[in-house]
Amino acid sequence: MSTPENGGSNAATSTSVAYTSALDRFDLPVFKAEWANIRRGIEKESLRVTPQGRLAQTPHPVAMGSALTHPYITTDYSEALIELITPVTDSADACIEFLTDIHKFTYDNLPDGERLWVSSMPCLLESEDEIPLAQYGNSNMGKLKTLYREGLGHRYSRKMQTIAGIHYNFSMPESFWQDYRSVLGSTEPVQDFQTRHYLRLIRNYHRYSWLLVYLFGASPAVCSCFTAGREHDLEKLDEYTLYKPYATCLRMGDLGYRSDAQRSIYVCYNDINNYIDSLYAALSTSYPAYEAIGLEKDGTKLQINTNLLQLENEFYATIRPKRVGEGERPLALLKAHGIQYVEVRALDLNPFLPVGINSEQIDFLDAFLLYCLLSDSPWCEQAESVESVQNLSLAVNRGREPGLMLSRHEQAVSLKQWADELLQDIRHAAAILDHAHMNSRYSDSVNAQAAKVANPDLTPSAQILKIMREDGVPFCKFGMQASEQTLAHFAKSSMLSARLDHFTAASAQSLAAQANIESQDTLGFDEFLTQWNNYRL
């Protein structure tokens, strides 16, 4: 006999009521179960470090294949900055399972004694010279990727480029867009409709991304060596550590992916053509400070060009509209085909989790992003954009500060009050996903985040500082201890032999693919670079 205690009729009724309320909230007559098959993928960066906690100087391991062509294992800025990539899946658990297995494969093939650094802010770095640029072979495209990184080092410093993060790729299933267009009575082409609504999501994301930084930020401190030669306003936690008492995510602050040059770029997300034009202007306009660096010195190329952005990916946005395609530049793909998915880029590695993220966080991200998609999203003017940037900065630097005030439509509101209100709204999106999947995991994920708003001590940033204070360990020692625990975890773990065989074959195939690309080049690199820089939309 069903009872409320064993999940019987009252529980089912409660779920149905929440679902109906959610539909009313978003003015939807129905939300089909298949619409909830959200597509997601993860890109996770980690530094390779020595047993002493220093950046590894070894080349990218051959057993991991070619960083240029491997589908799952590549490098980002440095040869020592590994990036692990999952395929797209409609299951959060499958995504985490694959990410776990590719970690296991990576750990098993690291050079002796090396391990992955599990914090977003980097390990002990005393010199820019000890940060080796990522190498991608002798093809023109491989050389271009390394030259791009050379330019980043001159523009922003190599140290900044060693900061690691998690990128979360999100898209709705194709069936959703056809049906949702009909529900809203739109007659525009499906891809135009899809692009327009992804831009709605992006605008809302910018309004509310401070919440993600508060909930998941895990970089409240940094080794003092990281700031050598740089101005900062951090406080001294101990002899070797700098921090801010209520910081959540210094990775997203002035020490991280921010620059005076990029502050001059105003990117508009109201219309896809405005977005493309804004970035294209930055890709086409020479910048005096980069002209001063020059293109070459003593026979060594220093950067791809002197423009405000060398490539599209140099624009350090907290979220990007994306489309997959071969042989075309990112802006050309967006202009020709529209937005296919969005890439969330404001997530720290959580050092308490083996792969830096878990299914509960994914569930919340899905509910949060669905809320951003389905909610009203007025066009954003520059004043509101500035307000959103300021709110994000406050959450980054002072997010856990009691009584912290943000600005909403130019009116002061406490972070806690606004967070509570937002979570209440996000519960509607969670209820829709719960109903579609016949579980409560999405609402449970929102409840877990609500607990962090009620008690900031539960946030990862607070937990990190608590351990450092109570155990008397500086940042690098904390990072090393957490990295050793993760190393031990993967030393004891295993994966199916079929998955191991798949990864081994992918590594071998990637090496062959790189060799094939190198054999097909017909232009010298100088001519290739000239053609690349002559790119026009």
C-alpha positions as CSV (number, residue, x, y, z in Angstrom):
1,M,0.0,0.0,0.0
2,S,1.4,3.4,-0.9
3,T,2.1,5.9,1.8
4,P,3.7,9.3,1.9
5,E,6.7,7.7,3.8
6,N,7.4,5.2,1.0
7,G,7.0,7.7,-1.9
8,G,3.3,6.9,-2.6
9,S,0.5,9.0,-3.9
10,N,1.1,12.1,-1.8
11,A,4.7,12.3,-3.1
12,A,3.4,11.9,-6.7
13,T,0.8,14.5,-6.2
14,S,3.4,16.9,-4.8
15,T,5.6,16.3,-7.8
16,S,2.7,16.9,-10.2
17,V,1.8,20.2,-8.4
18,A,5.4,21.4,-8.7
19,Y,5.5,20.5,-12.4
20,T,2.2,22.3,-13.1
21,S,3.5,25.3,-11.2
22,A,6.7,25.3,-13.2
23,L,4.8,25.2,-16.5
24,D,2.8,28.2,-15.3
25,R,5.9,30.0,-14.3
26,F,7.4,29.7,-17.8
27,D,4.0,30.0,-19.6
28,L,4.3,26.5,-21.1
29,P,1.4,24.2,-21.8
30,V,3.6,21.1,-21.6
31,F,7.2,20.1,-21.3
32,K,7.8,16.7,-23.1
33,A,10.0,14.2,-21.4
34,E,12.3,14.0,-24.5
35,W,13.0,17.7,-24.2
36,A,14.8,17.0,-20.9
37,N,17.5,14.9,-22.7
38,I,19.9,17.8,-22.3
39,R,23.2,17.4,-24.2
40,R,26.3,18.2,-22.2
41,G,30.1,17.7,-22.3
42,I,33.0,18.7,-20.1
43,E,36.5,20.1,-20.8
44,K,38.6,19.9,-17.6
45,E,42.1,21.4,-17.3
46,S,44.8,20.3,-14.9
47,L,48.5,21.0,-14.5
48,R,51.0,18.1,-14.4
49,V,53.2,18.6,-11.4
50,T,56.3,16.9,-9.8
51,P,56.3,15.2,-6.4
52,Q,57.6,18.5,-5.0
53,G,54.6,20.5,-6.3
54,R,56.5,22.2,-9.2
55,L,55.3,22.4,-12.8
56,A,56.4,19.3,-14.8
57,Q,59.0,20.0,-17.4
58,T,58.4,16.8,-19.3
59,P,56.8,16.8,-22.7
60,H,53.2,15.7,-23.2
61,P,53.3,11.9,-22.7
62,V,53.4,9.9,-26.0
63,A,51.0,7.3,-24.5
64,M,48.3,10.1,-24.4
65,G,48.7,10.5,-28.2
66,S,48.7,13.8,-30.1
67,A,47.5,16.9,-28.3
68,L,46.6,18.3,-31.8
69,T,44.2,15.5,-32.8
70,H,43.3,13.4,-29.8
71,P,39.5,13.5,-29.2
72,Y,39.7,13.2,-25.4
73,I,43.2,14.4,-24.2
74,T,44.9,17.6,-25.3
75,T,46.8,20.5,-23.8
76,D,45.8,24.1,-23.2
77,Y,48.4,26.8,-22.8
78,S,51.3,24.8,-21.5
79,E,52.8,21.5,-22.4
80,A,52.1,20.7,-18.7
81,L,48.4,21.9,-18.8
82,I,46.4,18.8,-19.7
83,E,42.8,19.2,-20.9
84,L,40.5,16.2,-20.7
85,I,37.4,16.1,-22.8
86,T,34.2,14.1,-22.6
87,P,32.1,13.3,-25.6
88,V,28.6,14.8,-25.7
89,T,26.0,12.7,-23.7
90,D,22.5,13.1,-22.5
91,S,23.4,11.6,-19.1
92,A,25.1,13.5,-16.3
93,D,26.2,10.2,-14.7
94,A,27.6,8.9,-18.0
95,C,29.5,12.2,-18.4
96,I,31.1,11.9,-15.0
97,E,31.8,8.2,-15.6
98,F,33.7,8.9,-18.8
99,L,35.6,11.8,-17.2
100,T,36.6,9.5,-14.4
101,D,37.8,6.9,-16.8
102,I,39.9,9.3,-18.9
103,H,41.4,10.6,-15.6
104,K,42.3,7.0,-14.7
105,F,43.9,6.5,-18.2
106,T,45.8,9.8,-17.7
107,Y,47.1,9.0,-14.2
108,D,48.2,5.6,-15.4
109,N,50.3,7.2,-18.2
110,L,51.9,10.1,-16.4
111,P,55.7,10.1,-16.1
112,D,57.0,8.6,-12.9
113,G,56.1,10.6,-9.8
114,E,53.9,13.1,-11.6
115,R,50.4,13.8,-10.6
116,L,47.6,16.3,-11.6
117,W,47.3,19.5,-9.6
118,V,43.7,19.6,-8.4
119,S,43.3,23.3,-7.7
120,S,42.4,26.0,-10.2
121,M,45.1,28.4,-9.1
122,P,48.5,27.0,-10.0
123,C,51.3,25.2,-8.1
124,L,54.7,26.7,-7.1
125,L,55.9,28.9,-10.0
126,E,58.9,31.0,-9.4
127,S,59.7,32.0,-13.0
128,E,57.9,32.5,-16.3
129,D,60.7,30.5,-18.0
130,E,59.6,27.3,-16.2
131,I,56.3,27.3,-18.1
132,P,56.8,25.4,-21.3
133,L,54.4,26.3,-24.2
134,A,52.2,23.6,-25.6
135,Q,53.6,21.9,-28.7
136,Y,51.5,20.6,-31.5
137,G,54.0,19.3,-34.0
138,N,55.3,20.6,-37.3
139,S,52.1,21.3,-39.3
140,N,51.1,24.9,-40.0
141,M,48.1,24.6,-37.7
142,G,50.2,23.1,-35.0
143,K,52.7,25.9,-35.2
144,L,49.9,28.4,-35.2
145,K,48.5,27.0,-32.0
146,T,51.9,27.3,-30.3
147,L,52.5,30.8,-31.7
148,Y,49.1,31.9,-30.4
149,R,50.3,30.8,-26.9
150,E,53.5,32.6,-27.3
151,G,51.5,35.7,-27.9
152,L,49.3,35.1,-24.9
153,G,52.4,35.0,-22.7
154,H,53.6,38.3,-24.0
155,R,50.2,39.9,-23.6
156,Y,49.0,38.6,-20.3
157,S,52.0,36.7,-18.7
158,R,52.6,33.0,-18.9
159,K,51.7,32.6,-15.2
160,M,48.1,33.7,-15.8
161,Q,47.8,31.1,-18.5
162,T,48.5,28.3,-16.0
163,I,45.2,28.9,-14.2
164,A,42.9,25.8,-14.8
165,G,39.1,25.5,-15.0
166,I,36.2,23.5,-16.1
167,H,34.2,24.3,-19.2
168,Y,30.7,23.0,-19.3
169,N,29.0,22.6,-22.7
170,F,25.2,22.7,-22.7
171,S,22.6,22.3,-25.4
172,M,19.0,21.3,-25.7
173,P,18.0,18.3,-27.9
174,E,17.0,19.0,-31.5
175,S,13.4,17.9,-30.8
176,F,13.0,20.7,-28.2
177,W,13.7,23.5,-30.7
178,Q,11.1,22.4,-33.3
179,D,8.4,21.9,-30.7
180,Y,9.3,25.0,-28.6
181,R,9.1,27.1,-31.7
182,S,5.5,25.8,-32.3
183,V,4.6,26.4,-28.6
184,L,5.6,30.0,-28.9
185,G,3.9,30.4,-32.3
186,S,7.1,31.4,-34.1
187,T,7.4,31.1,-37.9
188,E,11.1,32.0,-38.2
189,P,13.5,29.3,-39.4
190,V,14.3,26.8,-36.6
191,Q,18.0,27.6,-36.5
192,D,17.3,31.4,-36.3
193,F,14.9,30.7,-33.4
194,Q,17.4,28.5,-31.7
195,T,20.1,31.1,-32.0
196,R,17.9,33.8,-30.7
197,H,16.9,31.8,-27.6
198,Y,20.5,30.8,-26.8
199,L,21.3,34.5,-26.8
200,R,18.4,34.9,-24.3
201,L,20.1,32.3,-22.2
202,I,23.4,34.0,-22.4
203,R,22.0,37.4,-21.4
204,N,20.4,35.9,-18.3
205,Y,23.5,33.9,-17.6
206,H,25.5,37.2,-17.4
207,R,22.8,38.6,-15.1
208,Y,23.1,35.7,-12.7
209,S,26.5,34.1,-13.1
210,W,27.6,35.6,-9.8
211,L,25.5,32.9,-8.2
212,L,27.6,30.1,-9.8
213,V,30.8,31.8,-8.6
214,Y,29.5,32.0,-5.0
215,L,28.3,28.4,-5.0
216,F,31.1,26.7,-6.7
217,G,34.1,29.0,-6.5
218,A,37.1,27.2,-5.1
219,S,40.0,29.6,-5.5
220,P,40.0,31.9,-2.5
221,A,43.8,31.9,-2.1
222,V,47.0,31.6,-4.2
223,C,50.7,31.0,-3.7
224,S,52.4,34.4,-3.1
225,C,54.9,33.4,-5.9
226,F,52.0,33.9,-8.4
227,T,51.8,37.6,-7.8
228,A,55.5,38.4,-8.0
229,G,55.9,41.6,-10.0
230,R,52.2,42.2,-10.2
231,E,50.1,44.8,-8.4
232,H,47.3,43.2,-6.2
233,D,45.1,43.9,-3.2
234,L,45.3,40.5,-1.6
235,E,46.0,40.0,2.1
236,K,48.7,37.8,3.7
237,L,47.3,34.5,5.1
238,D,50.8,33.1,5.9
239,E,54.3,33.5,4.8
240,Y,53.6,31.8,1.5
241,T,49.9,32.5,0.8
242,L,47.9,35.5,-0.3
243,Y,44.1,35.5,-0.1
244,K,40.9,37.5,0.5
245,P,38.9,36.6,3.6
246,Y,35.6,36.3,1.8
247,A,36.8,35.5,-1.7
248,T,35.2,32.7,-3.7
249,C,36.9,32.5,-7.1
250,L,40.1,34.6,-7.6
251,R,40.5,32.8,-10.9
252,M,37.7,35.0,-12.2
253,G,39.2,38.2,-10.8
254,D,41.9,40.6,-11.7
255,L,44.6,38.0,-11.1
256,G,42.9,35.7,-13.5
257,Y,41.4,36.0,-16.9
258,R,41.0,39.8,-17.0
259,S,42.9,42.4,-18.9
260,D,42.8,46.1,-19.4
261,A,42.8,45.6,-23.2
262,Q,39.7,43.3,-23.1
263,R,37.8,45.7,-20.9
264,S,37.6,47.9,-23.9
265,I,35.7,45.3,-25.9
266,Y,31.9,45.7,-25.5
267,V,30.3,42.5,-26.8
268,C,26.5,42.7,-27.4
269,Y,24.5,39.5,-26.9
270,N,21.2,41.0,-28.1
271,D,21.6,39.8,-31.7
272,I,24.0,37.3,-33.3
273,N,25.2,39.7,-35.9
274,N,26.0,42.3,-33.2
275,Y,28.0,39.7,-31.3
276,I,29.9,38.7,-34.5
277,D,30.6,42.3,-35.5
278,S,31.8,43.1,-32.0
279,L,34.3,40.3,-31.9
280,Y,35.3,40.7,-35.6
281,A,36.2,44.4,-34.9
282,A,38.5,43.2,-32.1
283,L,40.1,40.6,-34.4
284,S,40.6,43.3,-37.1
285,T,41.9,46.3,-35.0
286,S,45.5,46.7,-34.1
287,Y,46.2,47.6,-30.5
288,P,49.1,49.9,-29.6
289,A,50.3,47.9,-26.6
290,Y,50.5,44.8,-28.8
291,E,52.2,46.8,-31.6
292,A,54.9,47.6,-29.0
293,I,55.5,43.9,-28.4
294,G,56.1,43.4,-32.1
295,L,55.7,40.4,-34.4
296,E,59.2,39.1,-34.3
297,K,62.4,39.5,-32.3
298,D,65.8,38.0,-33.1
299,G,64.2,35.7,-35.7
300,T,61.6,34.4,-33.2
301,K,57.9,35.1,-33.9
302,L,56.2,36.7,-30.9
303,Q,52.5,36.6,-31.7
304,I,50.1,35.9,-34.6
305,N,49.3,39.6,-35.1
306,T,49.0,42.8,-33.2
307,N,45.3,43.0,-33.1
308,L,43.2,43.3,-29.9
309,L,42.5,39.6,-30.3
310,Q,44.8,37.2,-32.1
311,L,42.0,34.6,-32.4
312,E,38.3,34.4,-31.3
313,N,39.2,32.2,-28.3
314,E,41.4,35.0,-26.8
315,F,38.2,36.8,-25.7
316,Y,37.9,35.6,-22.1
317,A,34.1,35.5,-21.8
318,T,32.4,33.6,-18.9
319,I,30.2,32.0,-21.5
320,R,30.5,31.5,-25.2
321,P,28.1,30.7,-28.0
322,K,29.6,27.9,-30.0
323,R,29.2,25.7,-33.1
324,V,31.2,22.7,-34.1
325,G,32.6,22.7,-37.7
326,E,35.7,21.7,-39.6
327,G,37.8,24.1,-41.6
328,E,36.0,27.3,-40.7
329,R,36.8,30.0,-38.2
330,P,34.4,30.2,-35.2
331,L,32.8,33.5,-36.2
332,A,32.2,32.2,-39.7
333,L,30.5,29.1,-38.4
334,L,28.2,31.2,-36.2
335,K,27.4,33.6,-39.0
336,A,26.6,30.8,-41.5
337,H,24.9,28.3,-39.2
338,G,24.0,30.0,-35.9
339,I,24.5,28.8,-32.3
340,Q,24.6,25.1,-31.6
341,Y,25.5,25.1,-27.9
342,V,26.9,27.3,-25.1
343,E,30.1,26.9,-23.2
344,V,30.0,27.9,-19.5
345,R,33.5,29.0,-18.4
346,A,33.2,30.3,-14.9
347,L,33.8,27.0,-13.0
348,D,36.7,26.2,-10.7
349,L,38.1,22.8,-10.1
350,N,36.7,21.5,-6.8
351,P,39.8,19.9,-5.1
352,F,37.5,17.8,-2.9
353,L,36.1,15.9,-5.9
354,P,38.2,13.3,-7.8
355,V,37.5,14.9,-11.2
356,G,36.8,18.4,-10.0
357,I,33.0,18.2,-10.5
358,N,30.2,15.7,-9.8
359,S,26.7,14.8,-11.0
360,E,25.0,17.0,-8.4
361,Q,26.8,20.1,-9.7
362,I,25.8,19.1,-13.3
363,D,22.2,18.7,-12.3
364,F,22.2,22.2,-10.8
365,L,23.9,23.7,-13.8
366,D,21.3,22.1,-16.1
367,A,18.4,23.5,-14.0
368,F,20.2,26.9,-13.8
369,L,20.7,27.1,-17.6
370,L,17.2,25.8,-18.4
371,Y,15.9,28.6,-16.1
372,C,18.1,31.1,-18.0
373,L,16.7,29.8,-21.3
374,L,13.0,29.7,-20.4
375,S,12.8,33.0,-18.4
376,D,12.2,36.4,-19.7
377,S,15.4,38.0,-21.0
378,P,15.2,41.6,-21.9
379,W,17.8,43.0,-24.3
380,C,20.9,44.1,-22.3
381,E,22.2,47.6,-22.7
382,Q,25.7,48.7,-21.8
383,A,24.7,50.0,-18.4
384,E,23.3,46.7,-17.3
385,S,26.3,44.9,-18.7
386,V,28.5,47.0,-16.5
387,E,26.3,46.3,-13.5
388,S,26.6,42.5,-14.2
389,V,30.4,42.7,-14.4
390,Q,30.4,44.6,-11.1
391,N,28.2,42.0,-9.4
392,L,30.4,39.2,-10.6
393,S,33.5,41.1,-9.3
394,L,31.9,41.5,-5.9
395,A,31.0,37.8,-5.7
396,V,34.5,36.8,-6.8
397,N,36.3,39.0,-4.2
398,R,33.8,39.2,-1.3
399,G,31.1,36.7,-2.0
400,R,30.9,35.2,1.5
401,E,31.0,38.6,3.2
402,P,28.1,39.0,5.6
403,G,25.6,41.5,4.3
404,L,27.3,41.9,0.9
405,M,25.1,44.0,-1.3
406,L,24.8,43.6,-5.1
407,S,23.0,45.9,-7.6
408,R,19.8,44.8,-9.4
409,H,18.4,47.3,-11.8
410,E,20.4,50.0,-10.0
411,Q,18.8,49.1,-6.7
412,A,20.9,47.6,-3.8
413,V,20.0,44.0,-2.9
414,S,21.8,41.6,-0.6
415,L,23.5,38.7,-2.2
416,K,21.7,36.3,0.1
417,Q,18.2,37.7,-0.6
418,W,18.8,37.7,-4.4
419,A,20.3,34.2,-4.2
420,D,17.3,32.9,-2.3
421,E,14.9,34.4,-4.8
422,L,16.9,33.0,-7.7
423,L,17.0,29.5,-6.3
424,Q,13.3,29.6,-5.7
425,D,12.8,30.4,-9.4
426,I,15.4,27.8,-10.5
427,R,13.3,25.3,-8.5
428,H,10.7,25.6,-11.3
429,A,13.2,24.5,-13.9
430,A,14.3,21.7,-11.5
431,A,10.7,20.5,-11.1
432,I,10.3,20.3,-14.9
433,L,13.5,18.1,-15.1
434,D,12.4,16.0,-12.1
435,H,9.1,15.3,-13.7
436,A,10.6,14.4,-17.1
437,H,13.2,12.0,-15.5
438,M,10.8,10.7,-12.8
439,N,13.2,11.5,-9.9
440,S,14.0,14.3,-7.5
441,R,17.7,14.8,-8.2
442,Y,17.3,18.2,-9.8
443,S,15.4,19.6,-6.9
444,D,17.8,17.9,-4.5
445,S,20.7,19.7,-6.3
446,V,18.9,23.1,-5.7
447,N,18.4,22.2,-2.1
448,A,22.1,21.5,-1.7
449,Q,22.9,24.9,-3.1
450,A,20.3,26.6,-0.9
451,A,22.1,25.2,2.1
452,K,25.3,27.0,0.9
453,V,23.4,30.3,0.7
454,A,22.0,29.8,4.2
455,N,25.5,28.8,5.5
456,P,28.5,30.2,3.5
457,D,30.8,27.9,5.5
458,L,29.5,25.1,3.3
459,T,30.9,26.6,0.1
460,P,34.1,25.1,-1.4
461,S,36.0,28.4,-0.9
462,A,35.2,28.5,2.8
463,Q,36.1,24.8,3.3
464,I,39.5,25.4,1.6
465,L,40.3,28.3,3.9
466,K,39.1,26.4,6.9
467,I,41.5,23.6,6.3
468,M,44.4,25.9,5.6
469,R,43.8,27.9,8.8
470,E,43.1,24.9,11.1
471,D,46.0,22.7,9.7
472,G,48.3,25.6,9.3
473,V,49.2,24.8,5.7
474,P,50.0,27.3,3.0
475,F,48.2,27.1,-0.3
476,C,50.7,25.1,-2.2
477,K,50.9,22.5,0.6
478,F,47.1,22.3,0.7
479,G,47.1,21.8,-3.1
480,M,49.8,19.1,-2.9
481,Q,48.0,17.2,-0.2
482,A,44.7,17.3,-2.1
483,S,46.6,16.2,-5.3
484,E,48.2,13.3,-3.5
485,Q,44.8,12.1,-2.2
486,T,43.4,12.2,-5.7
487,L,46.5,10.4,-7.0
488,A,45.9,7.6,-4.4
489,H,42.2,7.5,-5.3
490,F,43.0,6.8,-8.9
491,A,45.8,4.4,-8.1
492,K,43.1,2.2,-6.4
493,S,40.5,2.6,-9.1
494,S,39.9,0.6,-12.2
495,M,37.9,0.8,-15.5
496,L,36.5,-1.7,-18.0
497,S,39.1,-3.2,-20.3
498,A,37.0,-2.1,-23.3
499,R,37.2,1.5,-22.3
500,L,41.0,1.1,-21.8
501,D,41.3,-0.4,-25.2
502,H,39.3,2.5,-26.6
503,F,41.6,5.1,-25.1
504,T,44.7,3.3,-26.2
505,A,43.5,3.1,-29.8
506,A,42.4,6.7,-29.7
507,S,46.0,7.7,-28.7
508,A,47.5,5.7,-31.6
509,Q,45.0,7.0,-34.1
510,S,45.7,10.6,-33.0
511,L,49.4,10.2,-33.7
512,A,48.7,8.9,-37.1
513,A,46.2,11.8,-37.8
514,Q,48.8,14.4,-36.8
515,A,51.4,12.8,-39.1
516,N,48.8,12.9,-41.9
517,I,48.1,16.6,-41.4
518,E,51.8,17.4,-41.4
519,S,52.3,15.5,-44.7
520,Q,49.6,17.4,-46.4
521,D,50.9,21.0,-45.8
522,T,51.9,22.6,-49.0
523,L,52.5,26.2,-47.8
524,G,55.5,27.5,-45.8
525,F,54.4,28.8,-42.4
526,D,55.1,32.4,-43.2
527,E,52.7,32.2,-46.2
528,F,50.2,30.3,-44.1
529,L,50.3,32.9,-41.4
530,T,49.8,35.7,-44.0
531,Q,46.7,34.0,-45.3
532,W,45.4,33.4,-41.8
533,N,45.7,37.0,-40.9
534,N,44.0,38.1,-44.1
535,Y,40.8,36.3,-42.9
536,R,37.7,38.2,-43.7
537,L,34.1,37.4,-42.8
